[in-house]
Amino acid sequence: MWVDTDFIKRLPNLPSDVQKAAQIAVRKTNQWFRHITMTELGYELAIDNKAALRSRFKVYRQGGVRARLWVGIRDIGVHRLGKPVQQKEGVAVGERFFEKAFISPMNSSELLVFRRTGKHRSQIEMVQLDIADEAEEIIGSYQADLNRKFEEIFTREFHRLYST
């Protein structure tokens, strides 16, 4: 009877392998979290252009077993929700309608949506959509899943290191 004992030779590397598996697991968990929250936020807000959200989710690697995901939750211009269409009473963008709004590029390459704030010609503001509440709710709902996903990925990566 023959027993494979080659794995014993690799045991002195155990602390560095645990560190390596943890680094990989943190990075992959952060990428998963970015993808799932960005997708769900896009679905919740009915945003056709997913690239509009991509710039609001930044992954920062901090070395070691730490990573950070920055999520921008400031208001988003409604022109990013889809193609704005001027109608008689306002502007339609995707599934939403904005009364008394108009479309103008205003020194931009994109068609932006504006609304007058006063009687004078210069009193206008860009129409924006508040996404903070939806983003915070979605991010908060994944807290338990985040820890479970890290454990799952860490276990898989650790087994992968010692299965060769």
VOLUMDREN-495643 format. One line per 2 residues: for each residue x, y, z of N, C-alpha, C. Coordinates in Angstrom, 2 decimals. Atoms other than C-alpha are relative to their C-alpha. Example, Ala and Ser with C-alpha at 12.3 -4.5 7.8 and 13.67 -1.06 7.14 Angstrom:
BEGIN
0.89:-1.19:0.00:12.30:-4.50:7.80:0.90:1.20:0.00; -0.82:-1.19:-0.06:13.67:-1.06:7.14:-0.77:1.09:0.73
END
This chain:
BEGIN
0.85:-1.17:0.00:0.00:0.00:0.00:0.89:1.24:0.00; -0.81:-1.22:0.14:1.31:3.44:-0.97:-0.83:1.22:0.38
0.68:-1.22:-0.44:0.34:6.75:0.69:0.76:1.21:-0.53; -0.60:-1.22:0.54:0.98:10.09:-0.99:0.27:0.98:1.13
-0.38:-0.93:-1.07:2.90:12.25:1.48:0.68:1.25:-0.55; -0.63:-1.18:0.60:4.08:14.94:-0.95:-0.57:1.30:0.57
0.60:-1.23:-0.53:1.66:17.44:0.60:0.71:0.47:1.26; -0.70:-0.38:-1.23:3.75:17.38:3.82:1.15:0.95:-0.31
-1.09:-0.88:0.40:6.60:19.04:1.94:-0.48:1.43:-0.20; 0.55:-1.34:0.25:4.31:21.97:1.18:-0.51:0.69:1.26
0.54:-0.58:-1.23:3.15:22.53:4.78:0.81:1.18:0.55; -0.70:-1.20:-0.48:5.99:24.95:5.68:-0.45:1.28:-0.73
0.49:-1.15:0.76:4.48:27.25:3.01:-1.42:0.40:0.42; 1.38:-0.22:-0.37:1.10:27.18:4.77:-0.34:1.46:0.32
0.37:-1.40:-0.28:1.15:30.75:6.23:-0.02:0.88:-1.25; -0.01:-0.84:1.20:2.12:32.33:2.91:-1.11:-0.42:-0.96
1.08:0.45:0.87:-0.41:30.17:1.06:-1.36:0.48:0.50; 1.24:-0.53:-0.56:-3.18:31.21:3.44:-0.13:1.48:-0.35
-0.02:-1.43:0.36:-2.17:34.84:2.85:-0.34:0.18:-1.47; 0.24:-0.10:1.44:-2.16:34.31:-0.93:-1.46:-0.31:-0.33
1.40:0.37:0.23:-5.56:32.58:-0.88:-0.93:1.11:0.49; 0.83:-1.09:-0.54:-6.98:35.38:1.29:0.05:1.22:-0.92
-0.11:-1.14:0.91:-5.65:38.07:-1.08:-0.84:-0.21:-1.25; 0.78:0.31:1.20:-7.19:36.36:-4.09:-1.48:0.04:0.33
1.41:0.04:-0.39:-10.46:35.80:-2.22:-0.55:1.41:0.23; 0.45:-1.38:-0.22:-10.68:39.47:-1.16:-0.21:0.70:-1.33
0.11:-0.65:1.31:-10.06:40.67:-4.72:-1.22:-0.52:-0.76; 1.13:0.57:0.74:-12.60:38.27:-6.24:-1.33:0.33:0.67
1.22:-0.37:-0.71:-15.19:39.01:-3.55:-0.37:1.44:-0.30; 0.24:-1.41:0.31:-14.82:42.73:-4.19:-0.53:0.16:-1.42
0.47:-0.05:1.38:-15.25:42.19:-7.93:-1.43:-0.51:-0.10; 1.36:0.56:-0.01:-18.33:40.04:-7.31:-0.98:1.02:0.57
0.86:-0.97:-0.65:-19.80:42.68:-4.97:-0.25:1.19:-0.91; 0.15:-1.10:0.96:-19.18:45.44:-7.53:-0.98:-0.38:-1.10
0.85:0.45:1.12:-20.82:43.44:-10.30:-1.46:-0.14:0.43; 1.38:0.31:-0.41:-23.89:42.34:-8.33:-0.74:1.27:0.43
0.68:-1.22:-0.42:-24.65:45.75:-6.78:-0.22:0.95:-1.18; 0.17:-0.85:1.17:-24.09:47.61:-10.05:-1.14:-0.52:-0.88
1.06:0.60:0.80:-26.36:45.19:-11.89:-1.36:0.24:0.63; 1.28:-0.18:-0.67:-29.11:45.39:-9.30:-0.44:1.46:0.03
0.33:-1.43:0.02:-28.93:49.19:-9.09:-0.47:0.42:-1.39; 0.43:-0.30:1.37:-29.18:49.41:-12.88:-1.39:-0.51:-0.28
1.33:0.57:0.18:-32.21:47.14:-12.82:-1.05:0.80:0.78; 0.92:-0.74:-0.88:-33.84:49.02:-9.93:-0.34:1.38:-0.57
0.21:-1.34:0.55:-33.40:52.41:-11.62:-0.42:-0.02:-1.46; 0.36:0.17:1.41:-34.24:51.04:-15.10:0.92:0.83:-0.90
-0.98:-0.72:0.79:-31.03:52.42:-16.58:0.39:-0.85:-1.19; -0.36:0.72:1.22:-30.51:51.39:-20.19:1.51:-0.04:-0.19
-1.42:-0.14:0.23:-26.92:52.58:-20.32:0.76:-0.40:1.26; -0.70:0.47:-1.19:-24.99:50.47:-17.80:1.35:0.69:0.18
-1.27:-0.73:-0.11:-21.83:52.46:-18.57:-0.16:1.23:0.89; 0.25:-1.15:-0.86:-23.45:55.34:-16.67:0.31:-0.33:1.46
-0.29:0.40:-1.38:-23.00:53.36:-13.45:1.44:-0.46:0.20; -1.35:0.53:-0.13:-19.57:51.94:-14.19:0.96:0.99:0.65
-0.90:-1.00:-0.57:-17.85:55.20:-13.30:-0.30:0.28:1.47; 0.37:-0.22:-1.39:-19.65:55.24:-9.94:0.42:-1.15:0.92
-0.47:1.14:-0.78:-18.13:51.92:-8.78:1.49:-0.19:-0.25; -1.46:0.09:0.15:-14.35:52.00:-8.22:0.54:-0.99:1.02
-0.65:0.99:-0.86:-12.33:49.11:-6.82:1.42:0.48:0.28; -1.35:-0.38:-0.41:-9.20:50.02:-4.86:0.64:-1.18:0.71
-0.77:1.05:-0.69:-6.62:47.42:-3.92:0.93:0.69:0.98; -0.83:-0.62:-1.03:-4.83:48.21:-0.70:1.12:-0.91:0.46
-1.06:0.91:-0.39:-2.35:45.35:-0.62:-0.43:-0.87:1.17; 0.35:0.91:-1.08:-2.44:42.49:1.82:-1.38:-0.60:-0.24
1.33:0.60:0.11:-5.89:41.15:2.53:-1.08:1.07:0.18; 0.97:-1.08:-0.08:-7.71:44.47:2.19:-0.31:0.50:-1.40
0.43:-0.62:1.25:-9.69:45.91:-0.66:-1.15:0.93:0.34; 1.04:-0.98:-0.27:-12.10:48.79:-0.91:-0.81:0.21:-1.27
0.88:-0.32:1.11:-15.09:49.48:-3.13:-0.64:1.34:0.30; 0.59:-1.32:-0.14:-16.07:53.11:-3.57:-1.22:0.05:-0.89
1.24:-0.11:0.76:-19.65:53.73:-4.66:-0.46:1.46:0.05; 0.47:-1.38:0.10:-20.67:57.19:-5.87:-1.52:0.01:0.02
1.46:0.02:-0.12:-24.23:57.87:-4.74:-0.61:1.39:-0.17; 0.57:-1.32:0.28:-24.62:61.50:-5.76:-1.06:-0.14:-1.10
1.06:0.01:1.01:-27.54:62.39:-8.01:0.60:-0.25:-1.39; -0.43:0.33:1.35:-27.28:61.15:-11.59:-0.87:0.77:-0.99
0.74:-0.72:1.03:-28.25:63.22:-14.62:-0.94:-0.94:-0.73; 0.99:0.90:0.60:-31.42:61.81:-16.17:0.34:-0.35:-1.44
-0.40:0.33:1.36:-29.81:61.90:-19.61:0.77:-1.31:-0.06; -0.72:1.28:-0.07:-27.82:58.84:-18.45:-0.94:-1.20:0.12
0.97:1.09:-0.15:-31.00:56.79:-17.98:-0.43:-0.59:-1.33; 0.40:0.44:1.33:-31.54:56.44:-21.71:0.01:1.18:-0.95
0.02:-1.09:0.98:-32.14:58.53:-24.80:-1.15:0.95:0.32; 1.07:-0.96:-0.27:-34.06:61.73:-23.98:-0.79:0.32:-1.27
0.89:-0.30:1.12:-37.06:62.42:-26.23:-0.88:1.18:0.40; 0.81:-1.20:-0.29:-38.67:65.87:-26.33:-1.45:-0.27:-0.39
1.43:0.10:0.26:-42.45:65.81:-26.07:-0.63:1.35:0.32; 0.68:-1.28:-0.17:-45.04:68.56:-25.86:0.05:0.52:1.44
0.08:-0.41:-1.41:-45.30:68.62:-22.04:1.31:-0.13:0.76; -1.26:0.19:-0.70:-41.69:67.75:-21.20:0.90:-0.98:-0.74
-0.97:0.92:0.59:-39.02:65.11:-21.77:-0.22:-1.39:0.57; 0.07:1.39:-0.41:-39.30:61.34:-21.68:1.39:-0.61:-0.14
-1.28:0.69:0.01:-36.19:59.36:-20.77:-0.25:-1.40:0.52; 0.30:1.37:-0.40:-36.58:55.60:-20.72:-1.46:-0.11:0.37
1.37:0.17:-0.47:-39.69:54.83:-18.68:-0.51:1.22:0.79; 0.36:-1.15:-0.82:-39.70:58.19:-16.87:-0.36:1.21:-0.86
0.40:-1.23:0.68:-41.32:61.49:-17.84:0.27:1.17:0.95; -0.33:-1.18:-0.80:-40.12:64.90:-16.62:-0.74:1.19:-0.58
0.83:-1.13:0.44:-42.67:67.71:-16.87:0.80:1.28:-0.11; -0.58:-1.32:0.22:-41.65:71.13:-18.17:1.52:-0.04:-0.15
-1.43:0.11:0.25:-38.17:69.89:-19.07:0.27:0.16:-1.49; -0.38:-0.13:1.41:-36.29:70.48:-22.30:1.39:-0.58:-0.20
-1.27:0.60:0.36:-33.31:69.01:-24.11:0.90:1.05:-0.63; -0.99:-0.91:0.59:-30.17:71.00:-24.89:1.39:-0.55:0.28
-1.36:0.48:-0.27:-26.49:70.10:-25.29:0.78:0.87:0.98; -0.64:-0.94:-0.94:-25.34:73.23:-23.34:1.51:-0.26:0.16
-1.46:0.17:-0.01:-21.63:73.01:-24.22:0.42:-1.43:0.33; -0.30:1.40:-0.24:-21.63:69.22:-24.14:-0.22:-0.77:-1.30
0.22:0.84:1.18:-21.45:66.45:-26.71:-1.26:-0.85:0.15; 1.21:0.78:-0.27:-24.48:64.79:-25.09:-1.21:0.92:0.05
1.25:-0.74:-0.18:-28.10:65.87:-25.09:-0.39:-0.08:1.47; 0.30:-0.06:-1.43:-28.78:66.99:-21.53:-1.44:0.45:0.21
1.38:-0.36:-0.33:-32.15:67.50:-19.82:0.03:1.08:1.07; 0.04:-1.14:-0.92:-32.85:70.82:-18.11:-1.44:0.39:0.31
1.30:-0.54:-0.40:-35.74:72.54:-16.33:0.22:1.42:0.50; -0.10:-1.39:-0.46:-36.32:76.23:-15.70:-0.35:0.08:1.49
0.24:-0.19:-1.43:-36.15:77.34:-12.07:-0.63:1.36:0.29; 0.57:-1.34:-0.18:-37.37:80.89:-12.60:-0.51:0.53:-1.32
0.55:-0.60:1.21:-38.77:83.30:-15.15:1.08:0.46:-0.98; -1.07:-0.48:0.86:-35.41:84.45:-16.51:0.63:-1.13:-0.80
-0.58:0.96:0.93:-33.67:82.72:-19.37:1.17:-0.78:0.62; -1.19:0.63:-0.56:-30.56:81.94:-17.32:-0.28:-0.85:1.24
0.32:0.75:-1.20:-32.38:80.31:-14.42:-0.46:-1.42:-0.37; 0.29:1.40:0.34:-32.13:76.64:-15.36:0.88:-0.92:0.83
-0.82:1.00:-0.68:-30.84:73.49:-13.72:-0.16:-1.34:-0.71; 0.04:1.32:0.60:-30.00:70.02:-14.94:-0.94:-0.89:0.82
0.91:0.91:-0.69:-32.68:67.44:-14.10:0.81:-1.22:0.40; -0.78:1.12:-0.53:-31.15:64.78:-11.87:-0.90:-0.92:0.81
0.74:1.01:-0.74:-32.32:61.62:-10.17:0.80:-0.39:1.23; -0.66:0.38:-1.26:-31.52:60.83:-6.53:0.10:-1.52:0.06
-0.20:1.45:-0.05:-30.00:57.33:-6.33:0.53:-0.47:1.35; -0.63:0.34:-1.27:-28.63:57.44:-2.77:-0.77:-1.06:0.78
0.79:0.94:-0.80:-31.49:55.60:-1.06:0.03:-1.40:-0.59; -0.02:1.31:0.65:-31.63:52.78:-3.62:1.37:-0.65:0.13
-1.36:0.55:-0.06:-27.84:52.37:-3.63:0.32:-0.49:1.41; -0.28:0.41:-1.38:-27.58:52.26:0.18:-0.81:-1.24:0.38
0.84:1.16:-0.30:-30.45:49.78:0.42:0.56:-1.26:-0.66; -0.55:1.16:0.71:-28.94:47.46:-2.20:1.32:-0.43:0.61
-1.30:0.34:-0.59:-25.45:47.64:-0.71:-0.19:-0.64:1.37; 0.26:0.56:-1.33:-26.79:47.00:2.79:-0.61:-1.39:-0.03
0.66:1.31:0.07:-28.82:44.00:1.66:0.98:-1.13:-0.29; -0.98:1.04:0.34:-25.66:42.15:0.59:1.05:-0.23:1.07
-1.01:0.13:-1.04:-23.75:42.36:3.88:0.22:-1.47:0.40; -0.14:1.42:-0.38:-24.44:38.74:4.93:0.52:-0.82:-1.16
-0.46:0.72:1.18:-23.92:37.49:1.39:1.47:0.25:-0.27; -1.39:-0.36:0.23:-20.58:39.29:1.23:0.93:-0.90:0.81
-0.82:0.88:-0.85:-19.15:37.31:4.16:-0.06:-1.45:-0.47; 0.16:1.37:0.49:-20.55:34.04:2.82:0.78:-0.20:-1.29
-0.71:0.09:1.27:-19.11:34.72:-0.63:1.51:-0.01:0.22; -1.44:0.02:-0.30:-15.67:35.50:0.84:0.43:-1.37:0.48
-0.34:1.34:-0.51:-15.65:32.20:2.74:0.01:-1.03:-1.13; 0.10:0.93:1.13:-16.72:30.32:-0.38:1.21:0.14:-0.93
-1.13:-0.23:0.91:-14.04:31.90:-2.58:1.32:-0.35:0.68; -1.22:0.33:-0.73:-11.34:31.57:0.11:0.21:-1.51:0.06
-0.09:1.47:-0.06:-12.09:27.86:0.54:0.40:-0.57:-1.35; -0.31:0.49:1.35:-12.02:27.31:-3.21:1.45:0.31:-0.38
-1.38:-0.38:0.34:-8.72:29.21:-3.63:1.02:-0.78:0.83; -0.92:0.77:-0.84:-7.07:27.42:-0.69:0.10:-1.44:-0.50
-0.03:1.36:0.53:-8.09:24.02:-2.07:0.73:-0.05:-1.34; -0.68:-0.04:1.30:-6.84:25.06:-5.50:1.51:0.04:0.18
-1.44:-0.06:-0.25:-3.40:25.88:-4.04:0.58:-1.35:0.40; -0.51:1.28:-0.51:-3.09:22.45:-2.41:-0.47:-1.20:-0.80
0.45:1.13:0.82:-4.72:20.34:-5.10:0.98:-0.33:-1.11; -0.98:0.27:1.05:-1.71:20.56:-7.42:1.12:-0.91:0.46
END
